[in-house]
Amino acid sequence: MNQTELSMYFYAYMPSAILVIGAIVVLFGNAFANSFSRSTSLSLCMIFIASAFLFCLSVGHRMNTSFVSLVAELIILTASFFFVFLTFSRLRFVEFQTAEFYPLYLFSVSGFLLMSNANNLIFVLLGLEIGSLPLATIIAFNRRSHGIEASIKYFVASALASIFFIFGILLFYLYVGSFGIADAMSYYKEVSRYEDISRHLIVLGGVIFILAGLGFKVSLVPWHSWMPDIYEASNPVLAGYISIVPKIAGFVVFLEIFGVIFDVETLQDGFVEKLLWTLLLITITLPNIAALLQKDIKRMLAFSSISHSGFALACVYLGSFESLALYWILFLITNLGAFALLWVYRPNNIAVSAYSGSDYHLERFYGFSKICPIGALIMAFFMLSLAGIPPFSIFWGKIFVVSSALQKGEIALAFVMMFNSAIAVCYYLKPIVAMFFRAKHANEDPNFYQNNATSSIKFIIATCALLSFCAVFVVSFALDFLMLGE
């Protein structure tokens, strides 16, 4: 390796290295401290995440990484910064009073950063493992039975994703002799016509196994079954983190791998193209139907996030990175605010036992507007935004995705997306009806809703609500930034 290549790798992967160094610093700091300090660990985490963010904006890093990877890194670091900041709540919970949480969190973020910036299938696998394994441990820190169960499910899903991905890498290397993403997919592009692919089943098998591995990570149907249980068992901070960070890393890898195929007009009738088209239609539709049947708000949000993953996959299929980045930025704003609000209004033990052990049962929000009218109004804003109601944020993301589909002549895909947006309105209105139009239970404990808010968390919620309501300005700013990379 010459000096130029060494310098390129240094600048490209330094943000991940900063977070790894930060994790080691936090780990040893807690090991040698007289007592654990949540404030110190949290401050160090935020400092190292902010340092990685600033390095991503440096000239050296921008010159040695693709614009797609740069945008994904900025989204990952922004989401990671604000979600870990939510741990600084008024009440202290066992998962965030555990010294190991903070270094494991930094290790997880570094893995997904590496994954989003990798141009090599081995690096993608390495990032997948570094990002997923710490997260499986973090989920179990709440020390509740369903937390342990969710941790095991996440670990098993991650292991299956890695197995499928490794097998796909092996098949590609067997046929191509290279681990480079561009080399592998350029070769597949040459042999993927219907009349040729039957003589190259090894390459086709490699693509399908890689698709399955990434499908687990971004929770595409039929590899989605682990997601609702993870949401329900995790606290809102981790559930929100899982809904954003691993998925944007996975979709960037999707774009790097499958974007090569969709760039060529003559290959639109290939087997993998048809398979991916079918998968995204199922992923958009089936979780929407499942969300209609949910009684727990976090499970409802889990199934809706799977449907949102289908919209993101549609951006990959249409070859529109601008639509993907814009959609995920708007999704980040809305999800951050929604999960922060759920985190502020955690149930007490009486509430949990009253509703079959469910932390966020829909009935728990009956008459919520009478107790906290501002909180109920803001939650309604976020629900309407996730439903895609104008002028809130996700509406603009869906408009751009549907427009891209119409421009590419995908009339059926555009119709399915609009039809499912109408279905989504039905279940997103359920929490609003519960808060504003249902009577509060007569025997409800006066301290039913815990006050877990701090001034900083209230500021984050208010900012997300304002950005969600004034999303047209966010869209304008984001598009100006995305156009710079063209």
C-alpha positions, 0 to 999 in steps of 0.5 A: 500500500503506497502513501496515497492509498494510506492517506485515502483510507485515513481520511475516509475511515477516520470518523469511525476511528474517532468513535472507536477511540471515544468508546475506549476512552469512555470504557477505561474512564469508567473502569478507573473512576471511583464511581460511575457518572452518567453525566460524564459518560454522556458528555464524552459520547456527545463530544466524540460524536460531534468530533466525528461529525466535524471531521466528516465536513473536513476537506480531506474526508469529503475528497476521499469519500463519495457524496452518498456516503457523506450524506449517510454519515451526517444523518447517522451522526446527527441521529446518534447525537440526539438520541443519546442526548435523550438519555439525560432525562429527569428520571434515572433508568437502569439501562442508562445507569450502566457504565457499559452502555456508552462505549457500546453505543459508540462502537455501534455507531462506528460500525454503521459509519464504516458500513455506510462508507465501505466500497468493499464487501468485507468492510460492509460485513465488518461494519454490519458486525461492529454495529449490530453486536453491541446493539444486541447487548444494549437492548438487554440492559433494561433487565426485564424479561422481554428486554432479554427476549428482544436482545436474543431476537435481535442477535439471532436476526443479526447472525442470520443477516451475517450468514446470508451476507457472508454466503453471498460474498463467497459466491461473488468471490468464487466467480469474480475473484474480487471483494470490491462492490463496483467490480462484483456488480459491474460483472453481474450487470454484464451477465444478468439478462434472462438469456445469460443468467442461467449460465451464471447461477453462482452470480445470481445466487450471490446477489440473492443472498446479499439481498437477503442479508441486507433485507434482515438489516433494513427489515424488509418483508419477509425478514421483518418479524423481529422488528415489532418485538424489538420496538416493544421491548426497547425503551423509546430512545433505543427504538428510535435509534434502531428505526433510523441509524441501522436502516440508513446504513443498510440502504446506502449499501443497497444503493451502492450494490443494486444501483449499478444494476438499475442504472442500465435501461436495458436491464429493467426486465432482469430477474433481480429487478423483478424480485426487488420490485415485488419485495418493495410492494409487499414491504409497503403494503403488508406492514400497513395492514398489520399496523391497523391491528395493533393496540400498542403504539410502539408496535404500531410504529414498528410496523409503520417503520417497515412500510417506510423502509419500503418507500426508501427501497423504492428510492433505491429501485428508482435510482434516486438518491436525492429522494432517499436522503430527503425521505430519511432526513424528514423521517429522522426529524419526525421519529426523533420527536415522536420517540422523545415524546414517548420517552418523556411520558413513560408509564409507571408500574401501575400503568404497565400492570393495568394494560397486560404489561404493555408500556404504551398500550393505546388505552393508556392515552385515553383522555391524554389531552385533558392532562397534557394538552400541549403534549397531546397536540405535539404528538398529534403533529407527529402522527399526522406527519408520519401519516403523510398529511400535508404540510407536515414533513413525511408528506414532502418525502412521499411526494418526491418518491411518488414523483420519481416513480411517475417520471420513470413510468412506474405507474403501478408502484406510484399507485400502491404507494399512494394507496398505502399512504391512505391506509396509514392515515387510519392507524395514525389517527388512532392515537389522536382519537384516543388522546382527544376523543376518549374519556379518561379512566375513572379509576386511573392513578393521578400519577399515571404519567411520569414526568421524565422531561428536562428542559433540553428534551423539551427543546428537542421535541419543540424543535422537531415539531417546528421543523415537521410543521415547517418542513417545506423549508427543510426540504428546500435546504436539504435539496440545495445541499444534495444538489451540491453533490451532483 
